[in-house]
Amino acid sequence: MKAAVWHGRQDVRIEKVGEPPAPPPGQVQVRVAWCGICGTDLHEYMGGPLYIPLDHPHPVTGVQAPVIIGHEMSGEVTAVGEGVENLAVGDRIAACPIIGCGKCRWCRSGSMAQCDRVAFLGTSWTGGALAERLNLNAYQCYHLTAAISDEIGALVEPFSSTVRAVAQGQPGPEDNVAIVGAGPIGLMALMAARLRGVKRVIAIEMADRRIEAAKQCGADAVINPLCEDPEKRALEITDGAGFDLVMECAGQPATVLMAAKLTRTRGRLVIMGVFEKPAAIDLTDVVFREKTISGSMSGYGLYDETIRMMTDPRFRADLLITDHIGLDDLVGKGYYGLLNEKDKHVKMLVRPE
């Protein structure tokens, strides 16, 4: 079968690989319907390895580069391993990429995403979703309802991460929320905040295509740093206070510094962006204004809630999915387009055939 294999920085190859074996106990085999290109995939391509084990096998899975990549997936169960009771051949699923050790305090307390030795689908698992088929642990698979198509199902994983991040920021109905970066994750965070029922959601974005998408996704206003001072505009919008909750979704040194500045006194900053290098925040401002900063990684534990939320008409998958490509076009059209043509693209889906 064909698969996208990460060999090194800027070295992803479409190759013929072996079929996955029959699923062992506790696992299922899945035929992939669609797989989204994630911002993490782009970071691994341009600046990795970030999460891909390069020099030593992963301590839980034994996997190291080269690895089959891809994790934002929907698919159909084609085989069921011994002991699996909640899944059957023909079931349509979305997958959670988290694989824990099962032994540490986080795994034992229901917080597998924080596992001390966590592995991920697409970076340190025996298969990836940019392949025709793969085996998954049954606990990674969540049933898709008839109301959610395979295409929308490929958005469950990224949207779940924003649902969890917004919940972590604990916004109330009178809160002003800012989303820094209106790429795929930023637009989903915008919709997640809107679905939670906050007072006002503002996006900060420079690309014209994404500015328009943010407006269509429900942003009350969009601040373009190329045209106006974000801090000054934020104070105008919030009557001089700053934003109650700021979501950093761009993963750039300049955007995280800006996001911290936009956060009000005793406000909350939740960082979702993936950074290739350490970034600076004005910690004196954080200390004197008693701001709270937290990171948020994955939507683990909130997949069923996320799938329910995605049936709300305010979730606009049509504004997120801007292209469909085949596996052979992953690098030349997919990566290139998302990195260099941001006015054209938000989220690309790949059919791994």
C-alpha positions as CSV (number, residue, x, y, z in Angstrom):
1,M,0.0,0.0,0.0
2,K,1.0,3.7,-0.4
3,A,2.0,5.9,2.6
4,A,3.6,9.2,3.4
5,V,6.8,8.5,5.3
6,W,8.9,11.1,7.2
7,H,12.6,10.4,6.8
8,G,14.0,13.8,8.0
9,R,13.5,17.5,7.8
10,Q,12.0,18.4,4.5
11,D,12.2,14.8,3.5
12,V,8.7,13.2,3.3
13,R,8.3,10.5,0.6
14,I,5.3,8.7,-0.8
15,E,6.4,5.1,-0.7
16,K,5.1,1.6,-1.0
17,V,5.0,0.0,2.5
18,G,3.8,-3.3,3.9
19,E,0.2,-3.9,4.8
20,P,-0.5,-3.7,8.5
21,P,-0.8,-7.1,10.2
22,A,-4.1,-8.5,11.5
23,P,-5.0,-6.4,14.5
24,P,-3.7,-7.9,17.8
25,P,-5.9,-8.1,20.9
26,G,-7.4,-4.8,21.9
27,Q,-6.9,-3.2,18.4
28,V,-8.8,-2.7,15.2
29,Q,-7.7,-2.2,11.6
30,V,-9.1,0.9,9.8
31,R,-9.3,1.9,6.2
32,V,-8.6,5.6,6.1
33,A,-11.2,7.8,4.4
34,W,-9.7,11.2,4.8
35,C,-6.7,12.7,6.7
36,G,-6.2,16.4,7.3
37,I,-2.8,18.1,7.1
38,C,-2.1,19.5,10.5
39,G,0.1,22.4,11.5
40,T,2.2,20.0,13.5
41,D,2.8,18.1,10.2
42,L,4.2,21.3,8.7
43,H,6.4,21.9,11.7
44,E,7.8,18.4,11.5
45,Y,8.4,18.9,7.8
46,M,10.1,22.3,8.0
47,G,11.7,22.2,11.5
48,G,11.5,18.7,12.9
49,P,11.9,16.3,14.4
50,L,9.8,17.8,17.2
51,Y,7.9,14.7,18.3
52,I,9.3,12.0,15.9
53,P,11.9,9.7,17.6
54,L,15.0,10.0,15.6
55,D,18.0,8.5,17.5
56,H,16.3,6.1,19.9
57,P,13.1,4.0,19.7
58,H,10.0,5.4,21.4
59,P,9.9,3.8,24.9
60,V,6.3,2.7,24.6
61,T,6.0,1.7,20.9
62,G,9.5,1.0,19.9
63,V,9.0,3.2,16.8
64,Q,11.6,5.6,15.4
65,A,12.2,7.4,12.1
66,P,11.4,6.8,9.3
67,V,7.7,6.9,10.3
68,I,4.3,7.0,8.5
69,I,2.8,10.4,9.4
70,G,-0.8,11.7,9.7
71,H,-3.3,11.8,12.5
72,E,-6.4,13.9,11.7
73,M,-8.4,11.0,10.3
74,S,-11.7,9.4,9.7
75,G,-12.2,5.9,8.5
76,E,-14.0,2.5,8.5
77,V,-13.2,-0.5,10.7
78,T,-12.2,-3.4,8.5
79,A,-11.0,-6.0,11.1
80,V,-11.4,-6.4,14.9
81,G,-8.9,-7.9,17.2
82,E,-9.6,-10.2,20.1
83,G,-11.3,-8.7,23.1
84,V,-12.7,-5.6,21.3
85,E,-16.4,-5.3,22.1
86,N,-17.5,-1.8,21.2
87,L,-16.4,-1.7,17.6
88,A,-17.5,-3.9,14.6
89,V,-16.5,-4.2,11.0
90,G,-18.2,-1.4,9.0
91,D,-18.2,1.1,11.9
92,R,-17.2,4.6,10.9
93,I,-14.8,6.3,13.3
94,A,-12.6,9.3,14.1
95,A,-9.4,8.6,15.9
96,C,-7.7,10.2,18.9
97,P,-3.9,10.2,18.3
98,I,-2.9,9.7,22.0
99,I,-1.3,6.4,23.0
100,G,-0.2,6.2,26.7
101,C,2.0,3.8,28.6
102,G,-1.0,2.7,30.8
103,K,1.1,2.7,33.9
104,C,2.0,6.3,34.9
105,R,-0.1,8.5,37.2
106,W,-1.6,10.3,34.3
107,C,-2.8,7.2,32.4
108,R,-4.1,5.8,35.7
109,S,-6.0,9.0,36.5
110,G,-7.7,9.4,33.1
111,S,-5.3,12.0,31.7
112,M,-3.5,9.9,29.1
113,A,-2.5,13.0,27.0
114,Q,-0.2,14.0,29.9
115,C,1.5,10.5,30.0
116,D,5.2,10.7,30.9
117,R,6.0,8.6,27.9
118,V,3.1,9.5,25.6
119,A,3.2,8.3,21.9
120,F,1.2,9.9,19.0
121,L,-0.4,8.5,15.9
122,G,1.6,9.9,13.0
123,T,4.8,10.5,14.9
124,S,5.6,7.5,17.1
125,W,3.0,4.8,16.4
126,T,3.2,1.7,14.2
127,G,1.2,3.3,11.5
128,G,0.0,6.7,10.4
129,A,-3.2,8.1,8.9
130,L,-1.5,9.2,5.6
131,A,-1.7,5.6,4.6
132,E,-4.4,3.4,3.1
133,R,-4.8,1.3,6.3
134,L,-3.5,1.1,9.9
135,N,-4.1,-0.5,13.2
136,L,-5.3,1.4,16.2
137,N,-6.1,0.7,19.8
138,A,-9.8,0.4,20.3
139,Y,-9.7,3.1,22.9
140,Q,-8.5,5.5,20.2
141,C,-11.6,5.1,18.1
142,Y,-14.9,7.1,18.4
143,H,-18.1,6.4,16.5
144,L,-19.2,8.9,13.9
145,T,-22.9,9.5,13.7
146,A,-24.8,9.5,10.4
147,A,-25.0,13.3,10.7
148,I,-21.2,13.6,10.3
149,S,-19.6,12.8,6.9
150,D,-16.2,11.2,6.5
151,E,-14.8,14.6,5.5
152,I,-16.1,16.3,8.6
153,G,-15.0,13.3,10.6
154,A,-11.4,14.1,9.7
155,L,-11.9,17.4,11.6
156,V,-12.9,15.8,14.9
157,E,-9.4,15.6,16.2
158,P,-8.3,19.2,15.6
159,F,-11.7,20.6,16.7
160,S,-11.5,18.5,19.9
161,S,-8.2,20.2,20.8
162,T,-9.9,23.6,20.6
163,V,-12.9,22.5,22.5
164,R,-10.6,21.4,25.3
165,A,-8.4,24.5,25.1
166,V,-11.5,26.8,25.3
167,A,-12.8,24.9,28.3
168,Q,-9.4,25.2,29.9
169,G,-9.7,29.0,29.6
170,Q,-13.0,28.9,31.5
171,P,-14.8,31.7,29.6
172,G,-18.1,33.0,30.9
173,P,-21.0,34.5,29.1
174,E,-19.8,38.1,29.6
175,D,-16.2,37.4,28.5
176,N,-14.4,38.9,25.6
177,V,-12.2,36.3,23.8
178,A,-9.4,36.9,21.4
179,I,-8.1,34.3,18.9
180,V,-4.6,35.0,17.7
181,G,-4.1,33.4,14.3
182,A,-7.1,32.4,12.1
183,G,-5.6,29.4,10.5
184,P,-7.4,26.0,10.9
185,I,-7.0,25.8,14.7
186,G,-7.7,29.4,15.2
187,L,-10.9,29.3,13.2
188,M,-12.0,26.1,15.1
189,A,-11.1,27.8,18.4
190,L,-13.3,30.8,17.3
191,M,-16.2,28.4,16.7
192,A,-15.7,26.6,19.9
193,A,-15.7,29.8,21.9
194,R,-18.9,30.9,20.0
195,L,-20.6,27.6,20.7
196,R,-19.7,28.0,24.4
197,G,-21.7,31.2,24.5
198,V,-19.2,34.0,25.2
199,K,-20.0,37.6,24.9
200,R,-17.6,38.6,22.0
201,V,-15.0,36.8,19.9
202,I,-12.3,38.8,18.1
203,A,-9.8,37.3,15.7
204,I,-6.3,38.6,15.0
205,E,-5.1,37.7,11.5
206,M,-3.2,39.1,8.5
207,A,-4.1,36.9,5.6
208,D,-7.1,38.1,3.6
209,R,-8.6,34.6,3.0
210,R,-8.5,33.8,6.7
211,I,-9.8,37.2,7.7
212,E,-12.9,36.6,5.6
213,A,-13.2,33.1,7.0
214,A,-13.0,34.4,10.5
215,K,-15.9,36.8,9.9
216,Q,-18.0,34.0,8.4
217,C,-17.1,31.7,11.3
218,G,-18.7,34.2,13.7
219,A,-16.0,36.7,14.7
220,D,-17.4,40.0,15.9
221,A,-14.4,41.8,14.5
222,V,-11.0,41.0,13.0
223,I,-7.9,42.9,13.9
224,N,-5.2,43.0,11.1
225,P,-1.8,43.9,12.7
226,L,-0.7,45.1,9.2
227,C,-3.3,47.8,9.3
228,E,-3.8,48.7,13.0
229,D,-2.2,48.4,16.4
230,P,-3.6,45.3,18.0
231,E,-3.1,46.5,21.6
232,K,-4.8,49.8,21.0
233,R,-7.7,48.2,19.1
234,A,-8.1,45.6,21.9
235,L,-8.5,48.3,24.5
236,E,-11.1,50.1,22.3
237,I,-13.1,46.9,22.0
238,T,-12.9,46.0,25.6
239,D,-13.4,49.4,27.2
240,G,-9.8,49.7,28.2
241,A,-9.6,46.3,30.0
242,G,-8.0,43.9,27.5
243,F,-9.4,40.4,26.7
244,D,-10.6,38.1,29.4
245,L,-9.3,35.1,27.5
246,V,-6.7,35.0,24.7
247,M,-6.1,31.8,22.6
248,E,-2.7,31.7,20.9
249,C,-3.1,29.5,17.8
250,A,-0.3,30.6,15.5
251,G,2.9,29.3,17.2
252,Q,5.1,32.2,16.3
253,P,7.4,34.2,18.7
254,A,5.7,37.5,17.7
255,T,2.2,36.1,18.1
256,V,2.7,34.7,21.6
257,L,4.3,37.9,22.8
258,M,1.3,39.8,21.3
259,A,-1.2,37.4,22.9
260,A,0.2,37.9,26.3
261,K,0.0,41.7,25.9
262,L,-3.6,41.5,24.8
263,T,-4.6,39.6,27.9
264,R,-6.2,41.8,30.6
265,T,-5.2,42.0,34.2
266,R,-5.9,38.6,35.9
267,G,-7.0,37.3,32.4
268,R,-6.1,33.9,31.0
269,L,-3.8,33.1,28.1
270,V,-4.1,29.6,26.6
271,I,-1.3,28.6,24.2
272,M,-2.1,26.1,21.5
273,G,0.5,26.9,18.9
274,V,3.4,24.6,18.3
275,F,6.8,26.4,18.4
276,E,9.9,25.2,16.6
277,K,12.0,27.2,19.0
278,P,11.6,28.8,22.4
279,A,9.7,32.1,22.4
280,A,9.7,35.1,24.7
281,I,6.8,36.6,26.8
282,D,7.0,39.8,28.8
283,L,7.1,38.1,32.3
284,T,7.2,41.4,34.1
285,D,3.8,42.3,32.6
286,V,2.5,38.8,33.6
287,V,3.7,39.2,37.2
288,F,2.5,42.8,37.7
289,R,-0.9,42.1,36.1
290,E,-1.3,38.6,37.6
291,K,-2.1,36.9,34.3
292,T,-2.6,33.2,34.1
293,I,-0.8,31.3,31.3
294,S,-1.4,27.7,30.4
295,G,-0.7,25.3,27.5
296,S,-3.3,23.0,26.0
297,M,-2.4,19.8,24.1
298,S,-5.0,17.6,22.4
299,G,-8.7,17.1,22.9
300,Y,-8.3,13.9,24.9
301,G,-11.4,13.0,26.8
302,L,-13.7,15.3,24.9
303,Y,-14.3,13.4,21.6
304,D,-17.9,12.5,22.2
305,E,-18.8,16.0,23.2
306,T,-16.9,17.4,20.2
307,I,-18.8,15.1,17.8
308,R,-22.1,16.3,19.3
309,M,-21.0,20.0,18.9
310,M,-20.1,19.4,15.3
311,T,-23.7,18.8,14.5
312,D,-24.5,22.4,15.4
313,P,-25.0,24.5,12.3
314,R,-22.7,27.1,13.7
315,F,-19.8,24.6,13.1
316,R,-18.9,25.5,9.5
317,A,-16.8,22.7,8.0
318,D,-17.4,24.2,4.6
319,L,-15.4,27.3,5.6
320,L,-12.5,25.2,6.9
321,I,-12.0,22.6,4.1
322,T,-10.6,24.5,1.1
323,D,-9.1,21.6,-0.9
324,H,-9.0,17.8,-1.4
325,I,-5.9,16.2,-2.7
326,G,-4.5,12.7,-3.3
327,L,-1.5,11.3,-1.4
328,D,0.9,11.9,-4.3
329,D,0.2,15.6,-4.0
330,L,0.9,15.8,-0.3
331,V,4.2,17.7,-0.5
332,G,4.1,19.5,-3.8
333,K,0.5,20.8,-3.5
334,G,-0.4,20.2,0.1
335,Y,2.6,21.4,2.1
336,Y,3.5,24.0,-0.4
337,G,0.0,25.5,-0.6
338,L,-0.4,25.6,3.2
339,L,3.0,27.2,3.8
340,N,3.1,29.6,0.9
341,E,-0.5,30.3,-0.2
342,K,-2.3,31.2,3.0
343,D,-4.7,33.4,1.1
344,K,-6.0,30.4,-0.7
345,H,-6.1,27.6,1.9
346,V,-7.3,26.9,5.4
347,K,-7.5,23.1,5.8
348,M,-6.6,20.5,3.2
349,L,-7.8,16.9,3.3
350,V,-5.9,14.0,1.8
351,R,-7.4,10.8,0.4
352,P,-4.6,8.2,1.1
353,E,-5.1,6.0,-1.9
